[in-house]
Amino acid sequence: MDFQELVKYRRSSRYLYTQKPIPDAHLRKIFEAARYAPTPHNSQPFEIIVVKDKDVIKQLSEVGFRLDKKAVDGHFYWTRFSDEELENKRTGVQVDVLPKFILDLKENPSLVDDDVFWDRAMKLYSYFVQNCSCLLFVLYDKSLRGVGPLHHVWGILSIGAVMQNIWLAANDLGISAELISGQLMVPESVQQILQILDIPKDKYRLMLIFRLGYEKKFGTWGTNIRRELKDFVHLDRFSNPF
Ligand SMILES: Cc1cc2nc3c(=O)[nH]c(=O)nc-3n(C[C@H](O)[C@H](O)[C@H](O)COP(=O)(O)O)c2cc1C
């Protein structure tokens, strides 16, 4: 695919995937793309774990992500409840592409403290995670940090470059991808994942979890609205739009 086309085609695919395996040749292409991501001093401070084993995927899918009120409110801040709202603000996520529990929480905020509600949300989440071809875990190697006072910031920027390369390469191969970050916000959940995957916790920080696979309804992508260039590109001075 042409580069400009691919950049705009890349999408978060939050739908149900099949369990069809991704051929190793395609996984290799995805990892080759990650391999060539720019990093400070070419330090390459990342490791990737690809999980294909169904039993391990099941175990990982059961790691909880219960959100508290503050986190839920944070989600709502970026959730757009109509196409018009999204069109106007040009940032944020259309509510229809998010799990239904977000809408339930909006309609009934007291559910945030309801164990049964979170059990149900977790079951649905696990089902989605289990229906994938594989999971990818991207780790930041803290020992390979960058130079000077911004050391970890450089490293974490590199992980962003790795993320984008993985995502573009996957979508280019017709493989859908979704980042799943809920667990990353819960320290106990991160610990559980490190344990399941046998990751040395002092050296590595878990940065990204990708669900990869083939969508049941390929092409049912979410919305693709962005700010206009004039809203964020400046010429010569901040006050001057490009
Ligand atoms: C660091 C990061 C974390 C994200 N976490 C999630 C997530 O947990 N669940 C999810 O569905 N999307 C997640 N996303 C996807 C964004 O919501 C998505 O990229 C954005 O809404 C634009 O949509 P698009 O990817 O379809 O272009 C994440 C993206 C980034 C960069």
The ligand as a Gaussian input file, in Angstrom:
#p B3LYP/6-31G(d) Opt

LIG

0 1
 C       -0.777000       4.642000      23.959000
 C       -2.119000       4.259000      23.395000
 C       -2.991000       3.509000      24.176000
 C       -4.220000       3.107000      23.659000
 N       -5.038000       2.295000      24.395000
 C       -6.174000       1.808000      23.843000
 C       -6.991000       0.890000      24.539000
 O       -6.726000       0.488000      25.667000
 N       -8.102000       0.418000      23.937000
 C       -8.435000       0.789000      22.676000
 O       -9.438000       0.313000      22.175000
 N       -7.712000       1.696000      22.008000
 C       -6.583000       2.207000      22.552000
 N       -5.809000       3.091000      21.852000
 C       -6.225000       3.485000      20.497000
 C       -6.688000       4.919000      20.381000
 O       -7.925000       5.082000      21.026000
 C       -6.809000       5.205000      18.885000
 O       -5.533000       5.121000      18.316000
 C       -7.418000       6.555000      18.566000
 O       -8.733000       6.640000      19.048000
 C       -7.439000       6.803000      17.053000
 O       -8.151000       5.781000      16.406000
 P       -7.467000       4.840000      15.331000
 O       -6.334000       4.080000      15.988000
 O       -8.543000       3.927000      14.868000
 O       -6.943000       5.718000      14.231000
 C       -4.589000       3.514000      22.346000
 C       -3.697000       4.264000      21.588000
 C       -2.482000       4.631000      22.088000
 C       -1.531000       5.410000      21.213000

